[in-house]
Amino acid sequence: MSLVVAKNLEKTYRLGDILVTAIRDVNFTIEPASFVSFVGPSGSGKSTLLNMIGCLDPPTMGSLRVAGRDIVRMDRQQAARFRGEHIGFVFQDFNLIPILTVFENVEYPLLMVQNWPAPARKKRVGELLEAVGMGDQGNKYPRQISGGQKQRVAVARALVTNAGLVLADEPTANLDGETANRIIHLMKKMRDAFNTTFVFSTHDPKIMRDAEIVFTLEDGKLLKRRNDEGGAHG
């Protein structure tokens, strides 16, 4: 079963008296354990699309199913619970909570959405920090670690609830080239280890190169799909 299925997806916003269409009649599928990128110029609709897939912003028209659930029919409470159980997020500015330690930042989703007992939380967070190479940094605060380390922590946090889908919005934008390559490699390693699907919105050619499927957006329309064999589909 496909992990994400979008059919005739549209999203419009009202800005004063003007109706703006951010996404226009978009159709696509994303399979489990894949590495997918949405690319396009600023304003093309990449982040809007990720927000809809992540149950942060409901579509105006069309259908969208994630992990077999109809996103369009969810109310806000249902969407929040679904996000907490099934979807992780990685952001370009890391979004770590400055007053929490590295360990506590990764633990936070377990406290918010799942009733995990303390020993199970400690074990799970420890496993994820080890997996992303931050096992000895749990007691540090975000201000005490580098940008690349912050993004490693963000990846661990996104995976800690056993999310089958991780949405990454420009995750390498604030990193230097070498660090960005390491983060991309880490995400692929995590995909292989946990069978997690990673979906990016990005301008970064390194992510485009490593993605198995690249969807190109322009003015809210899906122009083409490229897979890793180099095929293009209209």
C-alpha contacts under 8 A as a table, 3 or more apart, distances in Angstrom:
res1	aa1	res2	aa2	distance
1	M	31	E	7.50
1	M	68	G	7.96
2	S	5	V	6.60
2	S	29	T	6.53
2	S	30	I	5.96
2	S	31	E	4.68
2	S	32	P	6.45
2	S	67	A	7.58
3	L	29	T	7.51
3	L	30	I	5.70
3	L	31	E	5.18
3	L	32	P	5.41
3	L	65	R	7.79
3	L	66	V	5.63
3	L	67	A	4.89
3	L	68	G	7.03
4	V	28	F	7.98
4	V	29	T	5.45
4	V	30	I	4.97
4	V	31	E	6.89
4	V	53	I	7.79
4	V	64	L	7.29
4	V	65	R	5.63
4	V	66	V	4.58
4	V	67	A	6.48
4	V	68	G	7.89
5	V	27	N	7.73
5	V	28	F	6.10
5	V	29	T	4.54
5	V	30	I	6.66
5	V	63	S	7.95
5	V	64	L	5.73
5	V	65	R	5.18
5	V	66	V	6.68
6	A	9	L	6.13
6	A	26	V	7.00
6	A	27	N	5.10
6	A	28	F	5.31
6	A	29	T	6.31
6	A	62	G	7.61
6	A	63	S	5.83
6	A	64	L	4.54
6	A	65	R	6.57
7	K	25	D	7.53
7	K	26	V	6.45
7	K	27	N	4.64
7	K	28	F	6.91
7	K	62	G	5.72
7	K	63	S	5.21
7	K	64	L	6.49
8	N	24	R	7.67
8	N	25	D	4.27
8	N	26	V	5.13
8	N	27	N	5.58
8	N	61	M	7.28
8	N	62	G	4.71
8	N	63	S	6.72
9	L	23	I	6.97
9	L	24	R	6.54
9	L	25	D	4.93
9	L	26	V	4.82
9	L	27	N	6.53
9	L	59	P	6.76
9	L	60	T	7.74
9	L	61	M	5.78
9	L	62	G	4.33
9	L	63	S	6.15
9	L	64	L	7.23
10	E	21	T	7.49
10	E	22	A	7.48
10	E	23	I	4.83
10	E	24	R	4.81
10	E	25	D	5.41
10	E	26	V	6.78
10	E	59	P	6.03
10	E	60	T	5.61
10	E	61	M	5.00
10	E	62	G	6.18
11	K	21	T	5.91
11	K	22	A	5.53
11	K	23	I	4.92
11	K	24	R	6.92
11	K	59	P	5.22
11	K	60	T	4.76
11	K	61	M	6.70
12	T	19	L	6.61
12	T	20	V	5.39
12	T	21	T	4.20
12	T	22	A	5.70
12	T	23	I	7.07
12	T	60	T	6.22
13	Y	19	L	5.75
13	Y	20	V	5.09
13	Y	21	T	6.40
13	Y	22	A	7.36
14	R	17	D	6.78
14	R	18	I	5.71
14	R	19	L	4.56
14	R	20	V	6.08
15	L	18	I	5.16
15	L	19	L	6.25
15	L	20	V	7.04
21	T	24	R	6.68
21	T	220	G	7.26
22	A	43	G	7.93
22	A	44	S	7.41
22	A	45	G	5.56
22	A	48	T	7.12
22	A	219	D	7.15
22	A	220	G	5.13
23	I	26	V	6.86
23	I	45	G	5.98
23	I	48	T	7.56
23	I	49	L	7.37
23	I	219	D	7.56
23	I	220	G	4.05
23	I	221	K	6.25
24	R	220	G	5.30
24	R	221	K	5.32
25	D	62	G	7.73
25	D	221	K	6.94
26	V	221	K	6.25
26	V	222	L	5.90
27	N	222	L	7.63
30	I	34	S	7.32
30	I	36	V	7.68
31	E	34	S	5.96
31	E	197	T	7.70
32	P	164	G	7.81
32	P	195	N	7.31
32	P	196	T	7.06
32	P	197	T	5.65
33	A	164	G	7.99
33	A	191	R	6.33
33	A	192	D	7.58
33	A	195	N	4.69
33	A	196	T	4.89
33	A	197	T	4.27
33	A	198	F	7.49
34	S	191	R	7.69
34	S	196	T	7.38
34	S	197	T	4.84
34	S	198	F	6.38
34	S	212	E	7.08
35	F	188	K	7.62
35	F	191	R	7.92
35	F	197	T	6.07
35	F	198	F	5.02
35	F	199	V	6.18
35	F	211	A	5.24
35	F	212	E	5.49
35	F	213	I	6.73
36	V	197	T	7.88
36	V	198	F	6.21
36	V	199	V	4.77
36	V	200	F	6.23
36	V	211	A	5.36
36	V	212	E	6.01
36	V	213	I	4.91
36	V	214	V	5.93
36	V	215	F	7.77
37	S	199	V	5.64
37	S	200	F	4.56
37	S	201	S	5.82
37	S	202	T	6.98
37	S	207	I	7.35
37	S	208	M	6.45
37	S	211	A	6.04
37	S	213	I	6.37
37	S	214	V	4.82
37	S	215	F	6.16
38	F	46	K	6.05
38	F	199	V	7.58
38	F	200	F	5.97
38	F	201	S	4.80
38	F	202	T	6.54
38	F	214	V	5.91
38	F	215	F	4.78
38	F	216	T	5.87
38	F	217	L	6.94
39	V	46	K	6.71
39	V	201	S	5.95
39	V	202	T	5.48
39	V	203	H	6.15
39	V	208	M	7.74
39	V	214	V	7.03
39	V	215	F	6.22
39	V	216	T	4.96
39	V	217	L	6.07
40	G	44	S	5.82
40	G	46	K	7.11
40	G	202	T	7.64
40	G	203	H	6.91
40	G	216	T	5.65
40	G	217	L	5.03
40	G	218	E	5.93
41	P	44	S	5.54
41	P	203	H	7.48
41	P	217	L	7.82
41	P	218	E	6.90
42	S	45	G	7.77
43	G	46	K	7.56
43	G	219	D	6.95
43	G	220	G	7.98
44	S	217	L	5.71
44	S	218	E	4.65
44	S	219	D	4.62
44	S	220	G	5.18
44	S	221	K	7.73
45	G	48	T	5.14
45	G	49	L	6.08
45	G	217	L	6.84
45	G	218	E	7.36
45	G	219	D	6.84
45	G	220	G	4.97
46	K	49	L	5.24
46	K	50	L	6.40
46	K	201	S	5.55
46	K	202	T	7.86
46	K	217	L	7.00
47	S	50	L	5.02
47	S	51	N	6.09
47	S	169	D	6.77
47	S	201	S	6.35
48	T	51	N	5.06
48	T	52	M	6.33
48	T	57	D	7.77
49	L	52	M	5.16
49	L	53	I	6.27
50	L	53	I	5.07
50	L	54	G	5.97
50	L	167	L	6.78
50	L	169	D	7.58
50	L	200	F	7.94
50	L	201	S	7.23
51	N	54	G	5.00
51	N	55	C	6.27
51	N	56	L	5.03
51	N	57	D	5.49
52	M	55	C	5.17
52	M	56	L	5.82
52	M	57	D	4.85
52	M	58	P	5.65
52	M	59	P	6.37
53	I	56	L	7.67
53	I	64	L	7.58
53	I	66	V	7.16
54	G	57	D	7.70
54	G	83	R	6.64
54	G	87	I	6.72
54	G	167	L	7.19
55	C	58	P	6.49
55	C	71	I	6.71
55	C	79	A	5.69
55	C	80	A	7.44
55	C	82	F	8.00
55	C	83	R	6.59
56	L	79	A	7.65
58	P	71	I	7.47
58	P	72	V	6.17
59	P	62	G	6.99
59	P	63	S	7.81
59	P	64	L	7.91
59	P	72	V	6.55
63	S	70	D	7.45
63	S	71	I	7.79
63	S	72	V	6.50
64	L	70	D	6.10
64	L	71	I	5.71
64	L	72	V	6.36
65	R	68	G	5.74
65	R	69	R	5.18
65	R	70	D	4.58
65	R	71	I	5.64
65	R	72	V	7.93
66	V	69	R	5.29
66	V	70	D	6.76
66	V	71	I	6.74
67	A	86	H	7.96
70	D	73	R	5.88
70	D	74	M	7.14
71	I	74	M	5.50
71	I	79	A	7.39
74	M	77	Q	7.86
74	M	78	Q	5.56
74	M	79	A	5.68
75	D	78	Q	5.34
75	D	79	A	6.07
76	R	79	A	5.05
76	R	80	A	6.13
77	Q	80	A	5.15
77	Q	81	R	6.30
78	Q	81	R	5.20
78	Q	82	F	6.09
79	A	82	F	5.05
79	A	83	R	6.06
80	A	83	R	5.14
80	A	84	G	6.25
81	R	84	G	5.14
81	R	85	E	6.34
81	R	113	V	6.93
82	F	85	E	5.25
82	F	86	H	5.90
82	F	87	I	7.53
83	R	86	H	5.42
83	R	87	I	4.92
83	R	88	G	7.43
84	G	87	I	6.22
84	G	88	G	7.56
84	G	109	P	7.16
84	G	112	M	7.97
84	G	113	V	5.59
84	G	114	Q	7.93
84	G	161	T	7.63
85	E	113	V	7.08
85	E	114	Q	7.66
85	E	161	T	6.50
85	E	162	N	7.75
85	E	163	A	6.43
86	H	161	T	7.62
86	H	162	N	7.33
86	H	163	A	4.46
86	H	164	G	5.79
86	H	165	L	6.48
87	I	158	A	7.56
87	I	163	A	5.03
87	I	164	G	6.49
87	I	165	L	4.99
87	I	166	V	5.67
87	I	167	L	7.35
88	G	157	R	7.56
88	G	158	A	4.07
88	G	159	L	6.22
88	G	161	T	7.95
88	G	163	A	5.88
88	G	165	L	6.27
88	G	166	V	4.48
88	G	167	L	6.24
89	F	154	A	7.94
89	F	155	V	7.98
89	F	158	A	5.37
89	F	166	V	5.54
89	F	167	L	4.94
89	F	168	A	5.83
89	F	169	D	7.98
90	V	94	F	6.67
90	V	151	Q	7.74
90	V	154	A	5.90
90	V	155	V	6.34
90	V	158	A	6.54
90	V	166	V	7.28
90	V	167	L	6.24
90	V	168	A	4.53
90	V	169	D	6.44
90	V	171	P	6.30
91	F	94	F	5.05
91	F	95	N	6.54
91	F	154	A	7.89
91	F	168	A	5.85
91	F	169	D	5.19
91	F	170	E	6.51
91	F	171	P	5.32
92	Q	168	A	7.91
92	Q	169	D	6.22
92	Q	170	E	5.11
92	Q	171	P	4.26
92	Q	172	T	6.19
92	Q	173	A	5.73
92	Q	174	N	6.20
93	D	171	P	7.75
93	D	174	N	6.87
94	F	150	K	6.33
94	F	151	Q	5.80
94	F	154	A	6.11
94	F	171	P	7.87
95	N	154	A	7.72
96	L	105	N	6.46
96	L	142	P	6.85
96	L	150	K	7.52
96	L	154	A	7.11
97	I	100	L	5.63
97	I	105	N	6.44
97	I	142	P	7.58
98	P	101	T	7.58
98	P	141	Y	6.64
98	P	142	P	5.73
98	P	143	R	7.05
99	I	141	Y	7.16
100	L	103	F	7.83
100	L	104	E	5.47
100	L	105	N	5.84
100	L	141	Y	6.38
100	L	142	P	7.83
101	T	104	E	5.02
101	T	105	N	6.08
101	T	138	G	6.53
101	T	139	N	5.54
101	T	140	K	5.40
101	T	141	Y	4.44
101	T	142	P	6.86
102	V	105	N	5.17
102	V	106	V	6.46
102	V	137	Q	6.84
102	V	138	G	4.80
102	V	139	N	6.15
102	V	140	K	5.79
102	V	141	Y	5.76
102	V	142	P	6.59
102	V	153	V	6.77
103	F	106	V	5.39
103	F	107	E	6.14
103	F	125	V	6.81
103	F	126	G	7.84
103	F	129	L	7.86
103	F	137	Q	7.96
103	F	138	G	4.48
103	F	139	N	6.40
104	E	107	E	4.84
104	E	108	Y	5.87
104	E	138	G	7.92
105	N	108	Y	5.26
105	N	153	V	7.81
105	N	157	R	6.90
106	V	109	P	6.98
106	V	125	V	6.30
106	V	153	V	6.80
106	V	154	A	7.42
106	V	156	A	6.28
106	V	157	R	4.23
106	V	158	A	7.95
106	V	160	V	6.87
107	E	110	L	5.54
107	E	111	L	6.67
107	E	121	R	6.74
107	E	122	K	7.86
107	E	125	V	6.02
107	E	157	R	7.12
107	E	160	V	7.46
108	Y	111	L	5.19
108	Y	112	M	6.25
108	Y	157	R	7.88
109	P	112	M	4.99
109	P	113	V	6.06
109	P	114	Q	7.51
109	P	157	R	7.25
109	P	160	V	7.47
109	P	161	T	6.98
110	L	113	V	5.75
110	L	114	Q	5.08
110	L	115	N	7.07
110	L	116	W	6.42
110	L	121	R	7.05
110	L	160	V	7.40
110	L	161	T	6.41
111	L	114	Q	6.09
111	L	115	N	6.84
111	L	116	W	7.19
116	W	120	A	6.26
116	W	121	R	6.00
117	P	120	A	5.52
117	P	121	R	6.26
118	A	121	R	5.03
118	A	122	K	6.13
119	P	122	K	5.14
119	P	123	K	6.24
120	A	123	K	5.15
120	A	124	R	6.08
121	R	124	R	5.16
121	R	125	V	6.00
122	K	125	V	5.36
122	K	126	G	6.00
123	K	126	G	5.17
123	K	127	E	6.17
124	R	127	E	5.15
124	R	128	L	6.34
124	R	160	V	6.87
125	V	128	L	5.19
125	V	129	L	6.13
125	V	156	A	7.92
125	V	160	V	6.64
126	G	129	L	5.22
126	G	130	E	6.16
126	G	135	G	6.58
127	E	130	E	5.22
127	E	131	A	6.15
127	E	135	G	7.92
128	L	131	A	4.91
128	L	132	V	6.35
128	L	156	A	5.40
128	L	159	L	7.59
128	L	160	V	6.67
129	L	132	V	5.36
129	L	133	G	6.19
129	L	134	M	4.83
129	L	135	G	4.64
129	L	138	G	7.56
129	L	153	V	7.16
129	L	156	A	6.22
130	E	133	G	5.09
130	E	134	M	5.59
130	E	135	G	4.19
130	E	136	D	7.87
131	A	134	M	7.54
131	A	135	G	7.68
131	A	156	A	7.93
131	A	190	M	7.88
132	V	135	G	7.70
132	V	152	R	5.87
132	V	153	V	7.41
132	V	155	V	7.63
132	V	156	A	6.57
132	V	186	L	6.92
133	G	152	R	7.67
134	M	137	Q	5.30
134	M	138	G	7.05
134	M	149	Q	7.48
134	M	152	R	7.39
134	M	153	V	7.29
135	G	138	G	6.38
136	D	139	N	8.00
137	Q	140	K	5.62
140	K	144	Q	6.19
140	K	145	I	7.40
141	Y	144	Q	5.43
141	Y	145	I	7.15
142	P	145	I	5.60
142	P	150	K	6.61
143	R	146	S	7.91
145	I	149	Q	5.98
145	I	150	K	6.53
146	S	149	Q	5.12
146	S	150	K	6.17
147	G	150	K	5.00
147	G	151	Q	6.32
147	G	174	N	7.60
147	G	175	L	6.58
148	G	151	Q	5.17
148	G	152	R	6.34
148	G	175	L	6.65
148	G	179	T	5.83
148	G	180	A	7.54
148	G	183	I	7.23
149	Q	152	R	4.95
149	Q	153	V	6.29
150	K	153	V	5.06
150	K	154	A	6.22
151	Q	154	A	4.79
151	Q	155	V	6.18
151	Q	171	P	7.71
151	Q	183	I	7.34
152	R	155	V	5.10
152	R	156	A	6.34
152	R	183	I	6.97
152	R	186	L	7.98
153	V	156	A	5.05
153	V	157	R	6.15
154	A	157	R	4.99
154	A	158	A	6.15
155	V	158	A	5.07
155	V	159	L	6.37
155	V	187	M	7.48
156	A	159	L	5.23
156	A	160	V	5.99
157	R	160	V	5.24
157	R	161	T	7.98
158	A	161	T	7.34
158	A	163	A	7.22
158	A	166	V	6.51
159	L	162	N	5.48
159	L	163	A	5.63
159	L	166	V	7.48
160	V	163	A	7.23
163	A	166	V	6.91
163	A	196	T	7.14
164	G	195	N	7.27
164	G	196	T	4.84
164	G	197	T	6.12
165	L	196	T	5.73
165	L	197	T	4.79
165	L	198	F	6.08
165	L	199	V	7.58
166	V	196	T	7.09
166	V	197	T	6.13
166	V	198	F	4.89
166	V	199	V	6.28
167	L	198	F	6.03
167	L	199	V	4.95
167	L	200	F	5.96
168	A	171	P	5.63
168	A	198	F	7.20
168	A	199	V	6.10
168	A	200	F	4.69
168	A	201	S	6.50
169	D	200	F	5.73
169	D	201	S	4.97
169	D	202	T	6.64
170	E	173	A	5.47
170	E	200	F	6.91
170	E	201	S	5.65
170	E	202	T	4.74
170	E	203	H	7.19
170	E	204	D	7.72
171	P	174	N	7.60
171	P	200	F	7.83
171	P	202	T	7.69
172	T	175	L	5.27
172	T	176	D	7.92
172	T	180	A	5.26
172	T	183	I	7.60
172	T	204	D	7.31
173	A	204	D	7.45
175	L	179	T	5.99
175	L	180	A	5.57
176	D	179	T	5.43
176	D	180	A	5.98
177	G	180	A	5.04
177	G	181	N	6.24
178	E	181	N	5.20
178	E	182	R	6.46
179	T	182	R	5.06
179	T	183	I	6.29
180	A	183	I	5.11
180	A	184	I	6.23
181	N	184	I	5.16
181	N	185	H	6.14
181	N	206	K	7.20
182	R	185	H	5.05
182	R	186	L	6.05
183	I	186	L	4.90
183	I	187	M	6.17
184	I	187	M	5.13
184	I	188	K	6.33
184	I	207	I	6.89
184	I	210	D	7.99
185	H	188	K	5.18
185	H	189	K	6.17
186	L	189	K	4.97
186	L	190	M	6.16
187	M	190	M	5.00
187	M	191	R	6.09
187	M	198	F	7.71
188	K	191	R	4.95
188	K	192	D	6.25
189	K	192	D	5.18
189	K	193	A	6.13
190	M	193	A	4.92
190	M	194	F	5.85
190	M	195	N	7.63
190	M	196	T	7.19
191	R	194	F	5.45
191	R	195	N	5.02
191	R	196	T	4.69
191	R	197	T	6.42
191	R	198	F	7.20
192	D	195	N	5.46
192	D	196	T	7.40
202	T	207	I	7.38
202	T	208	M	7.87
204	D	207	I	5.54
204	D	208	M	6.51
205	P	208	M	4.86
205	P	209	R	5.97
206	K	209	R	5.10
206	K	210	D	6.32
207	I	210	D	5.12
207	I	211	A	5.89
208	M	211	A	5.23
208	M	214	V	6.59
211	A	214	V	6.35
211	A	228	D	7.24
212	E	227	N	5.48
212	E	228	D	4.70
213	I	225	R	6.85
213	I	226	R	5.55
213	I	227	N	4.30
213	I	228	D	6.17
214	V	225	R	5.62
214	V	226	R	5.04
214	V	227	N	6.32
215	F	222	L	6.89
215	F	223	L	7.57
215	F	224	K	5.91
215	F	225	R	4.55
215	F	226	R	6.51
216	T	222	L	5.87
216	T	223	L	5.58
216	T	224	K	5.49
216	T	225	R	6.43
217	L	220	G	6.11
217	L	221	K	5.43
217	L	222	L	4.61
217	L	223	L	5.72
217	L	224	K	7.67
218	E	221	K	5.36
218	E	222	L	6.65
218	E	223	L	6.80
223	L	234	G	6.44
224	K	232	A	6.42
224	K	233	H	5.52
224	K	234	G	4.79
225	R	231	G	7.92
225	R	232	A	5.42
225	R	233	H	5.10
225	R	234	G	6.64
226	R	229	E	8.00
226	R	230	G	6.00
226	R	231	G	5.47
226	R	232	A	4.59
226	R	233	H	6.62
227	N	230	G	5.45
227	N	231	G	5.63
227	N	232	A	6.92
228	D	231	G	7.38
